[in-house]
Amino acid sequence: MAATMTSRQSGVWSSSSTWIDGVVPGDGDEVVIADGHTVEIDQDIGTENAGLRMLRVGTKSGSAARLLFDGRSSNRGVTLRFASQGKSRGVDAFGIQFFGSVDLEGTADHPLVIEPALQDGRAMTFLQKDPSSTRVDLILRNVTFRWTGDENSAGIAVGGASRSGERVIIEGNRFEGSGAIQLAGADGGGATISVSRNTAVDHRGSFIQFRAARNLLIDRNQITLAAYPGDPAQAAIDSMQGDQVGTGIRIEANAIVSTLDAESGTRRLYAVWLNGFTNSRIVGNRIAAERVAYGFEEGITVLGGDGQAANLRVDGNTITGTIHGIGIHAAGSNNTGIEVTRNRIFDNRNEHIFISEGRQIKINNNLIYGTLHSGQAGLLLYNTDRVEIVNNTLDGTPLVSTAGIAIGNQGIGTSTNVIIKNNLLTRWSKAIQNRPSGNTFQEVSHNLFFQNGIDYDLTPIGGAGAGDVAGDPKYGDPSSSEYHLQAGSAAIDRAASAGAPLDDIDGQARPAGAGFDIGADEFSAPATADLALTMKASPDPVKVGGRLTDVVTVTNLGPASATEVIAILTLPSEGTLLSIAADQGGCDPAGRCTLGTLAAGAQATITLEMTVSSVGPIVSAAHVAGREADPDVSNNEATAAALSAASRADLQVVLTESPDAVPAGGSFTTTAIVTNLGPDRAEEVVLTDTLPAGTAVVLPVRASQGECAVSTQIVCSLGGLESGTAATVEMTFQVPTPGTYRNTATVAGADEDPDLTNNSASEEKAAVSKGGAPPSDSSGSSHGFGCGAVQSASEERGFRRSDLGDLLLLFWPLLHLLFRRSTRGFSLLNGNARWIGVLLLALLPLEAGAATITSARSGPWSSPSTWGGGQVPGDGDEAIIAEGHAVQIDRDIGTAAQGLRMLRVGTRNGSTAALKYDGNTAARGVTIIFGSTGKTEGQDAFGIRFWGTVDLQGTEAKTLTLAPRVEDGRAITFIRKESGNTQVNLTLRNLALRFLGDEERPGIDASEGSRVSISECRFEQSGSIQLAGADGTSGAVSVSRNTAVGQKGPFVRFRAARMV
């Protein structure tokens, strides 16, 4: 049953504790948010065919009640539905009425929708300030309003906001079938007021009404009109008739489209109506008709009583499909300072510009062209004084009887002191028509006439014609609305300089040549900019597998600035791209670099790095071009060549062993030392050891880098070795019977080896009977109780599961005796023995506890020398790469049994720590498993947090995989910059990333980064890449050629990012 529900405390809408009596409001209810309470919408409110009744925010003026929706923290979009069945407010139409604050902010992913239950145009909802409230606080962002108001009733009524601290912010919303925003008496000089970037479709009546308002900005709204009341007249952007003079209105960059026929019935329909406002601007708007010939009575209307329409600027608007394009109706002698300039007005019915009344109006730099009805004029003056018509371009239609400029109308209007000069009039029946109504002129001169029926029509104008020009203006292409002057135009340098505007329709300064040009356009010879390009490759020669760097320098030799500069680099097929970056603009992986503008004498540098894959010449090429004409194209191309040769690396292997003799049944240990004697780095180094006949390998085989596989041979893939460095492999063999055992090890690499004589080494080992030399074990293994060679990740931390197992197995008979005796009345430990036994059994499968392990130096992950205490991080550990250290991943890290905890790269902002993986040098692909079992970071979700550099680059064959321990969607891992990190350096390439974040948590956070490259990765069941505030201006930010399957939420977010 319907009821009035009042909040008991602040809270979310869905919580019963928020409401008195513990009942959550729903269908048919009227809701009151009590003073001092904040209620946040977190669920749909109202069902499809019912809905909420009134929603009241606060109960008195100045209330601190608040209605809130925040799409950024919501996990989904929400609909607020009202039970409206008609349009009588409070009777059968319901909505929001507020004393307090309304703050509704959706997002693209989580929108808020407000709508009535009945959505066929017979019902509406609304949002209004309570009429008795003296305070306004309203924020609406990214909300969809359906049937909110109509052509006769405002959808949002928040007039009177004028004081400091008051807010009316209506931005980025979508209005469907809705009515006006009512801002009567609002003053943006005191309150914060913005109506910006909204979209209104199928709109009913005015989009905004602001009677007697002051200091408002109404900008970048997209409005399509579908219904008007007919009487009284309305405008899409409507000041209405004010009860006092308003001021400081800025109507800028709006698009207003009418689908209504302005010629039918008595409908008086306007796009922009500014009545009784001074010191205001109407700039850069687009006004048009759609699906009808003429959609507005007037596109822009300016009117006011004496002194109520002074200092107005109508500038840079595009107007088409109206009956009158621009209408000025400013009575009295004090409405001075009106300027109509740089507008494009075309294809209207009557006049493009109509001045019925006005004083001291300037009409300059306008472009007027296209169709008019017969008997009409491009520019018409009625009752005016001292109107200046200067430097306009007017192009007519010769088959229709029209005038370019018409002055006065007998019995209706007389204009005095008219100035008509520097205008370009072409293809009119009558170019300048002085109608017999007693008009007077100050000056009519320096006009250009071409292909008109009559240049001067009707009453002669005394003194007219001085400086006039008859000739072809050489428009660019009138059929495509291109009216810029071309070289050879008769209008060039022929205008009078006195009174001419100092710029043209495009804002270009006048004069550009020897004199001022006639018309709206000032001709300037095409600018030339000589772009030159040089290119250099280094090193030369370069080794196969090595890095080759090409540096491209683009120089603008002038004389003008070069704009829209683009360099195209052609990469050699013998190279594999590693990176491409420019010191301005940006480059894509295909080699296209957009460099922007280069001033005369300026340079831009592009650096290209690649890996050389074959022997022979490596040739790159580049080409540069800009928007301006280039006087010398011979220097626009360049090539760079380097000769690649095979790398040479002399690999050597030697064997060391201990002891000299072993007892039969015992074991001996051999260490193979593989050294790269140079001169180049050795790649893909592999050690192969042929097992001595009859022996068995005691696991594990220990390699200082890479990994080993054991079958009939021991094969160790050691990866790369720099010149002068060595890798070791420690192998232990068990000899079953007396005799001599021969062991042979061979090393090989991918590079040319100049000396193969040192690539193999052998040793012989004698095994004696048990009565012979005493056995010794210098293998370094801790198998002290003879219960087998068992190794886990914890062995590298100095304590093995086998140690505890061996102890328990050795002492098990004693424990068994104690346990049994304790049940028979004899026990050294009485009844406690049973519990000790149980405890030891429980300890049997456990490893040593987790630890925080910090790097001691740069090196491979698998090397104990890389880590403090010689402990290699593994399951359950937290790893920290210290400042100045670079750790290279060369093995799997973590197991599905437990997994690594947090991996931290660096400890402070500006860190020089680095985590690296290079698939080109790795022996195989590797996997990092984090110990995540949930989604709470640091508690049950773990991953990579970094201050320093993260550079993880796999290959198609050797991928690096990151995954959580639990892969069923209940757990995540992540790669995230530390919150204070301002020097983000992140490279991810050819990685497999599983459950990296989810729909609520980003998998990768590189916000505010300037060096971010994420390419060719595969994301599985993962969340977003967060690039908020990223700026590639000084670096490079690129997300390219990735694959995301089972994506959770957005793939990439980049709020307020630049050059990404």
NUMARNU-580782 format. One record per residue (C-alpha): residue in three letters; x, y, z. Coordinates in steps of 0.2 Angstrom, whole numbers, plus 5000, padded with zeros to 4 digits. Layout:
N
ALAXYZ/...
REM end
This chain:
1060
MET500050005000/ALA500650184996/ALA501450285010/THR502450435014/MET504250365019/THR505450475028/SER507350445030/ARG507850405048/GLN509750425045/SER511050445031/GLY511350295020/VAL511050205004/TRP509250194997/SER509149994998/SER509549985016/SER508049965028/SER509050055042/THR509050215031/TRP507150235033/ILE505950255047/ASP505050095051/GLY506349995041/VAL505449995025/VAL506350035009/PRO505250154998/GLY504550084981/ASP503050084970/GLY501750214975/ASP502650294989/GLU503050474992/VAL504750494999/VAL505550635010/ILE507350645014/ALA507450735030/ASP508550885034/GLY510350835037/HIS510250665029/THR511150605013/VAL510250465004/GLU511250384990/ILE510350294976/ASP511050114974/GLN509650024966/ASP508250034953/ILE506750134961/GLY505050104954/THR504449954943/GLU504049964924/ASN502150004925/ALA502150084942/GLY503450194950/LEU503750314964/ARG502750464968/MET503550624974/LEU505350624980/ARG505650774991/VAL507350824997/GLY507250925013/THR505751015021/LYS506351195023/SER507351325015/GLY509251305018/SER508951115021/ALA510551015022/ALA509650855015/ARG510450785000/LEU510050654986/LEU511550574979/PHE512050454964/ASP513850424960/GLY514150314945/ARG515950304948/SER515650204964/SER514150114958/ASN514249944952/ARG512949964938/GLY511750084930/VAL510150134939/THR508350184934/LEU507250304944/ARG505450284938/PHE504050394944/ALA502150344944/SER501650484931/GLN500150454921/GLY499850634916/LYS500550804916/SER499750894932/ARG501150904944/GLY500750824961/VAL499150754954/ASP499650624940/ALA501350694937/PHE502750664949/GLY504550704951/ILE505950774962/GLN505650934972/PHE507050994983/PHE507551124996/GLY509251034999/SER510550974987/VAL510250854972/ASP511950784966/LEU511650654952/GLU513150604942/GLY513150454931/THR514550384920/ALA514550304903/ASP514650134911/HIS513450164925/PRO512150294920/LEU510650354929/VAL508950364920/ILE507450464926/GLU505850434918/PRO503950424920/ALA503050254920/LEU501950304905/GLN503150344890/ASP502050384876/GLY502050574877/ARG500450584888/ALA501450594905/MET502950674911/THR504150694926/PHE505050844932/LEU506450904944/GLN506151074952/LYS506751184966/ASP505351204979/PRO504551374976/SER504851434993/SER506751384994/THR507951524994/ARG509451414990/VAL509951314974/ASP511151164974/LEU510951054959/ILE512250954950/LEU511650844935/ARG513050754925/ASN512850604913/VAL510950574917/THR509650524905/PHE508050614906/ARG506450544897/TRP504850644896/THR505550774909/GLY504350914906/ASP503650964889/GLU503351104877/ASN502151194890/SER503051144906/ALA504851154911/GLY505750994915/ILE507051064926/ALA506551224936/VAL507951304946/GLY507751494944/GLY508551614955/ALA510251544958/SER511351694961/ARG512351694977/SER514051624981/GLY513951444986/GLU512451404975/ARG512651284960/VAL511751244945/ILE512851124935/ILE511951034920/GLU513250944910/GLY513450794898/ASN511550744900/ARG510450664888/PHE508650734886/GLU507350634877/GLY505650704873/SER505850834887/GLY505451014890/ALA506451164895/ILE507851204908/GLN507151354918/LEU508451474924/ALA507551634927/GLY508451764937/ALA510051664938/ASP511751754940/GLY513351664936/GLY514251804943/GLY513851744960/ALA513251564959/THR514151434949/ILE513151394933/SER513551284918/VAL512351214905/SER513551124894/ARG513850974882/ASN512050914884/THR511150824870/ALA509250844868/VAL508350734855/ASP506450744851/HIS506450904861/ARG504850984866/GLY504851174866/SER506351274873/PHE507851194878/ILE508351334890/GLN507451484896/PHE508351624906/ARG507251774908/ALA508251924916/ALA509751814919/ARG511551874921/ASN513251804917/LEU512751634910/LEU513751524898/ILE512751404887/ASP513851304877/ARG514151144866/ASN512351084868/GLN511650974854/ILE509751014852/THR508450934840/LEU506751004841/ALA505150904838/ALA503751004846/TYR503251184849/PRO501651254858/GLY501351374843/ASP500751514855/PRO501651604863/ALA503251604852/GLN504751514859/ALA506551484855/ALA507751344858/ILE508851454868/ASP507651584875/SER507851734885/MET506051774885/GLN505351944888/GLY506251994904/ASP505552104918/GLN507252184919/VAL508852204908/GLY509952054909/THR511852054904/GLY513351944901/ILE512551804892/ARG513751694881/ILE512951574869/GLU514351474861/ALA514651324850/ASN512851254851/ALA512051144837/ILE510151184835/VAL509151084823/SER507251104819/THR506250964812/LEU504651074812/ASP504051174797/ALA504151354801/GLU503051404786/SER501451304792/GLY500151374803/THR500451514815/ARG501951434823/ARG503251564828/LEU504851464831/TYR506651534834/ALA508351454837/VAL509151594848/TRP508151734855/LEU509051874865/ASN507752004872/GLY508352144883/PHE510152094886/THR511752194885/ASN513652144884/SER513251974877/ARG513951854864/ILE513151734852/VAL514651644844/GLY515051484834/ASN513351414834/ARG512651304820/ILE510751324816/ALA509951214803/ALA508351134797/GLU508150944795/ARG506750854784/VAL505951024781/ALA506451174770/TYR506351304784/GLY506351264802/PHE506451434811/GLU505651604809/GLU507351674813/GLY508951584817/ILE509651724828/THR508551864835/VAL509252014845/LEU507952134851/GLY507652264865/GLY507052434870/ASP508152584870/GLY509752544879/GLN509252354882/ALA510252284867/ALA511952374867/ASN513652294865/LEU513152134857/ARG514252024846/VAL513451894834/ASP515051804827/GLY515551654818/ASN513851564817/THR513251454803/ILE511451474799/THR510351394785/GLY508551334783/THR507751484791/ILE506451614785/HIS507651754791/GLY509451704795/ILE509851844808/GLY508651974814/ILE509152134823/HIS507652234831/ALA508452354843/ALA507352514845/GLY508052684852/SER509652774850/ASN510652694864/ASN510852514857/THR512552544850/GLY513952424849/ILE513052284840/GLU514252194828/VAL513752054816/THR515351974809/ARG516151814802/ASN514451724800/ARG514051604786/ILE512251624781/PHE511551524766/ASP509951444758/ASN508651544768/ARG506951594762/ASN506851784765/GLU508351884771/HIS509951814776/ILE510251964788/PHE508752084792/ILE508952244802/SER507152314806/GLU507852434818/GLY509552484824/ARG510852614827/GLN512752614824/ILE512752424819/LYS514352354810/ILE514052214798/ASN515752144791/ASN516651994786/ASN515051894783/LEU514851764769/ILE513051764762/TYR512651644748/GLY511351524741/THR509451524738/LEU508151654742/HIS506351674737/SER506051804723/GLY505951984728/GLN506951954744/ALA508752024748/GLY510351954755/LEU510452094767/LEU509052214771/LEU508952374781/TYR507352454786/ASN507352594800/THR509252614804/ASP510552744806/ARG512452734803/VAL512452554799/GLU514152504791/ILE514152364778/VAL515952324775/ASN516952184768/ASN515652054766/THR515451924752/LEU513751904744/ASP513451774731/GLY511651764723/THR510651654712/PRO510451744695/LEU508851654689/VAL507851724704/SER507451904706/THR508351954722/ALA509452094728/GLY511152074736/ILE510952234748/ALA509252314749/ILE509052484759/GLY507352544765/ASN505552504760/GLN504352634754/GLY503052674767/ILE503852554780/GLY505652604783/THR507052734780/SER508852714783/THR510052854785/ASN511952874785/VAL512252704777/ILE514052644773/ILE514252514759/LYS516052474754/ASN517352344751/ASN515952214748/LEU516052084735/LEU514352064725/THR514151924712/ARG512651844702/TRP511251954709/SER509752014699/LYS510152184708/ALA511752194717/ILE511352354727/GLN509552414728/ASN509152584735/ARG507252584737/PRO506352744736/SER506052784754/GLY507152934757/ASN508752844762/THR510352934764/PHE512152874762/GLN513852924770/GLU514952814758/VAL514652684744/SER516252644736/HIS517652504733/ASN516352364729/LEU516652234717/PHE515352174705/PHE515352024694/GLN513951944683/ASN512552044691/GLY510952094681/ILE511052274688/ASP512452334699/TYR511452484706/ASP509552474706/LEU508152604708/THR508552764716/PRO510252834711/ILE511552854726/GLY512453014725/GLY514352994724/ALA514252804723/GLY515552704713/ALA517152774718/GLY518452634718/ASP517252504712/VAL517952354703/ALA517152254689/GLY518052084688/ASP518151904692/PRO518451874711/LYS519051694707/TYR518151604721/GLY518851434725/ASP517351324721/PRO515551404725/SER514751234721/SER515551164737/SER515351324747/GLU517151374745/TYR517351564743/HIS519151594747/LEU519951704734/GLN521251624722/ALA522751694714/GLY522251824701/SER520651884709/ALA520152054704/ALA519752084723/ILE521552074729/ASP522252234736/ARG520752344729/ALA519852384745/ALA519852544754/SER520852534770/ALA519952664780/GLY518652574791/ALA519152404785/PRO519152264798/LEU520852214804/ASP520552024801/ASP519551924789/ILE518151794791/ASP519451664796/GLY520351774808/GLN521851804796/ALA522651974798/ARG522252114785/PRO523152164774/ALA524052014769/GLY524752094753/ALA525052264747/GLY523352324751/PHE521652264759/ASP520652144748/ILE518752164744/GLY517552044752/ALA517551934768/ASP519151844763/GLU520951914763/PHE522051824750/SER523751764755/ALA524951674744/PRO525151494750/ALA526451474763/THR527951374759/ALA528951264771/ASP530451174765/LEU530551014775/ALA532150914775/LEU532550744781/THR534150654786/MET534350484793/LYS535750384802/ALA535950204807/SER537050144822/PRO538050044826/ASP538750004809/PRO539149864807/VAL537849774818/LYS537849594824/VAL536349484820/GLY535249474835/GLY535949644841/ARG535049814842/LEU535049934827/THR534550114830/ASP533950234817/VAL533950414821/VAL532850524809/THR532950714809/VAL531650824801/THR532151004799/ASN531051144793/LEU532051254782/GLY530651384781/PRO530151514777/ALA528451474785/SER527951364799/ALA527551184793/THR525951114800/GLU525250934800/VAL526950864797/ILE526950684795/ALA528450564793/ILE528250394786/LEU529650264790/THR529850104780/LEU530649974791/PRO531749834784/SER531149654783/GLU532749604791/GLY532349694807/THR531049664821/LEU530349834828/LEU530749864847/SER530150044849/ILE529850194839/ALA529650364847/ALA529750554842/ASP530250694853/GLN528650784848/GLY526950714842/GLY526850524842/CYS527250364831/ASP526250214828/PRO527050034826/ALA526750044807/GLY528050184806/ARG526850334804/CYS527450484815/THR526250634817/LEU527450774822/GLY526150924822/THR526951094819/LEU528751144815/ALA529251324816/ALA530451384803/GLY532151324809/ALA531451194821/GLN531851014821/ALA531050854827/THR531950684830/ILE531250514828/THR532150364836/LEU531850194829/GLU532550034837/MET532549864830/THR533349694832/VAL534249624817/SER533749454812/SER534849414797/VAL536549444789/GLY536749574775/PRO536349764772/ILE534949834783/VAL534149974774/SER532750094782/ALA531950234773/ALA530950384778/HIS529850514769/VAL529150684776/ALA527750804771/GLY526750944778/ARG525151044774/GLU526151184766/ALA526851184748/ASP528651124749/PRO529851214737/ASP531151074737/VAL530450894738/SER532150824734/ASN532650834752/ASN531050754758/GLU531650574758/ALA533150484765/THR533850314769/ALA535050234782/ALA536050074779/ALA537049964791/LEU537849804787/SER537449664799/ALA538649514802/ALA538449354812/SER538949374830/ARG540449274836/ALA540649204853/ASP541949074858/LEU541148964871/GLN542148854882/VAL541648724895/VAL542748644909/LEU542248514922/THR542748514940/GLU542348364951/SER542548304969/PRO543048184977/ASP544348094966/ALA543647924971/VAL541947874977/PRO541347714985/ALA540147604975/GLY538447644979/GLY538947824983/SER538847984972/PHE540048114965/THR539648294960/THR540248384944/THR540248564940/ALA540248624922/ILE540848794920/VAL540348874903/THR541249034899/ASN540949154884/LEU542749204879/GLY541949334867/PRO542049444857/ASP540149454856/ARG538649404867/ALA538249224865/GLU536349184863/GLU535449014866/VAL536848934875/VAL536448754878/LEU537548634889/THR537348444885/ASP538048314897/THR538048134892/LEU537748034908/PRO539147914912/ALA538547734908/GLY537747644922/THR537547804933/ALA535947884939/VAL535648074941/VAL535248134959/LEU534048274957/PRO534048424957/VAL535348474943/ARG535748654948/ALA536048794935/SER536648964939/GLN535449024925/GLY534148954914/GLU533448774917/CYS533948594915/ALA532948444908/VAL533548264913/SER533248104902/THR534548004895/GLN535548164894/ILE535648324905/VAL535148464893/CYS535348644901/SER534648794892/LEU535648934899/GLY535049074888/GLY536249214884/LEU537949254890/GLU538849414889/SER540649414883/GLY541849374898/THR540449304909/ALA540149124914/ALA538749004920/THR538848854930/VAL537948684931/GLU538048574946/MET537648384943/THR537748244955/PHE537848054949/GLN537547904959/VAL538747754955/PRO538047584958/THR539547464956/PRO541447484957/GLY542347544940/THR542847694930/TYR541447814924/ARG541747934910/ASN540748104910/THR540748214895/ALA539948394893/THR539748494877/VAL539248674875/ALA538448764859/GLY537648924855/ALA536649014841/ASP538149114836/GLU539749074826/ASP541048994837/PRO542849034831/ASP543548894841/LEU542648724843/THR544148634852/ASN543548704869/ASN541748664867/SER541848494875/ALA542648424891/SER542748254899/GLU543148174916/GLU543348004923/LYS542847954940/ALA543347794949/ALA542147704960/VAL542947584973/SER542247444983/LYS541547495000/GLY543147445009/GLY544047564999/ALA544247755001/PRO543047825013/PRO541547915005/SER541248095006/ASP539848205001/SER540348384996/SER538848404985/GLY538148534996/SER536448444997/SER535648435014/HIS535048255013/GLY535848215029/PHE534648075035/GLY534747975019/CYS532847975015/GLY532948034997/ALA533248184987/VAL531748294989/GLN531748474983/SER530448604984/ALA530448794982/SER530848815001/GLU532448724999/GLU533248874992/ARG532848965008/GLY533948845018/PHE532548725025/ARG531748585016/ARG530148485018/SER531248335017/ASP532248385032/LEU530748385043/GLY530148225034/ASP531848135037/LEU531848185056/LEU530048115058/LEU530447955048/LEU532047925058/PHE531247945075/TRP529547875070/PRO529947705079/LEU530247795096/LEU528647905093/HIS527647745090/LEU528347665105/LEU527947815116/PHE526147825108/ARG525847645111/ARG526547645129/SER525547795133/THR523947685131/ARG524547545142/GLY524947635158/PHE526847665154/SER527447825146/LEU528847945148/LEU527748085143/ASN526048015150/GLY524548055139/ASN525448205130/ALA526348085119/ARG524748065109/TRP524648245106/ILE526448265101/GLY526248125088/VAL524748215081/LEU525648385081/LEU527148305072/LEU526048225059/ALA525248395056/LEU526948475053/LEU527548345041/PRO526848425025/LEU527248605030/GLU528648715023/ALA529648845031/GLY528649005034/ALA528449145021/ALA529749285021/THR530049465014/ILE531549445003/THR532449594996/SER533749594981/ALA535549614986/ARG536149654968/SER535649644950/GLY535549474942/PRO534349334937/TRP532949284948/SER533549104950/SER535249154957/PRO535449144976/SER536749284974/THR535349404968/TRP534449394984/GLY534849445002/GLY535349295013/GLY535449194997/GLN533649144998/VAL532749144981/PRO530949204983/GLY529549074980/ASP527949014987/GLY527149125000/ASP528549254999/GLU528549444996/ALA529949504985/ILE530649674984/ILE531849734970/ALA532949864979/GLU533450034972/GLY534750024958/HIS534449834955/ALA533849754939/VAL533149574941/GLN532849464926/ILE531549334927/ASP532249174921/ARG531249034928/ASP529448994934/ILE528949084950/GLY527649024962/THR526648864961/ALA524748834961/ALA524948764979/GLN525348934986/GLY526049064974/LEU527049214976/ARG526349354987/MET526749544982/LEU528149584970/ARG528749764973/VAL529849854961/GLY530749994970/THR530350084986/ARG530150274981/ASN529650394968/GLY531050404954/SER531650234958/THR532950154947/ALA532449974952/ALA531949864937/LEU530949704934/LYS531349624917/TYR530949484906/ASP531649464888/GLY530949324878/ASN532249344865/THR533549284877/ALA532549164888/ALA532748984886/ARG530848954887/GLY529249044892/VAL528949064911/THR527449084922/ILE527249194938/ILE525849124949/PHE525349244963/GLY524549174979/SER522849264976/THR521349174982/GLY520149334982/LYS520049514977/THR520549614992/GLU522249684988/GLY523649645000/GLN522549525010/ASP522049384997/ALA522449464981/PHE524349494976/GLY525249554960/ILE526549684955/ARG526649854963/PHE528049964955/TRP528950134958/GLY530350084946/THR530350004928/VAL529349854923/ASP529949794906/LEU529149624902/GLN529349574884/GLY528949394878/THR528949324861/GLU527649214852/ALA528649064857/LYS529249124874/THR527749204882/LEU527749264900/THR526149214909/LEU525449304925/ALA524049224934/PRO523249204951/ARG523349044961/VAL521449024960/GLU520849044941/ASP518949024943/GLY518449204944/ARG518549224962/ALA520349294963/ILE521349424953/THR523049484951/PHE523649654945/ILE525049764939/ARG524949934947/LYS525950084949/GLU526150144967/SER524950294971/GLY526350424972/ASN527350364957/THR527450514945/GLN528750434933/VAL527850284926/ASN528950174915/LEU527950014910/THR528249904895/LEU527149744892/ARG527349644876/ASN526849464871/LEU526149424888/ALA524749304893/LEU523749394907/ARG522449294916/PHE521149364928/LEU522149534929/GLY520849634938/ASP518949624935/GLU517449734930/GLU517749844946/ARG519549844948/PRO520849884935/GLY522049754930/ILE523449874925/ASP523550044933/ALA524750164923/SER523850324927/GLU524750484923/GLY526150384915/SER527150464901/ARG528050304895/VAL526850164893/SER526850024880/ILE525649884881/SER525649784865/GLU525249604858/CYS524649544875/ARG523249424878/PHE522049464892/GLU520949324898/GLN519449364910/SER520349524915/GLY519849704919/SER520349874912/ILE521949964908/GLN521950124918/LEU522750274909/ALA521850424918/GLY522950574915/ALA524250484905/ASP525250604894/GLY526250544879/THR526850714874/SER528550694882/GLY528650504880/ALA527550384872/VAL525950304878/SER525250164867/VAL524050014868/SER524149914852/ARG523749744844/ASN523149664860/THR521849534862/ALA520549524876/VAL519449374878/GLY518049364892/GLN518449554895/LYS517749614912/GLY517149794909/PRO518049924899/PHE519649874890/VAL520450044893/ARG520050204902/PHE520950364898/ARG520050504907/ALA520950674904/ALA522350584894/ARG523350674880/MET524350604865/VAL523850424868/
REM end
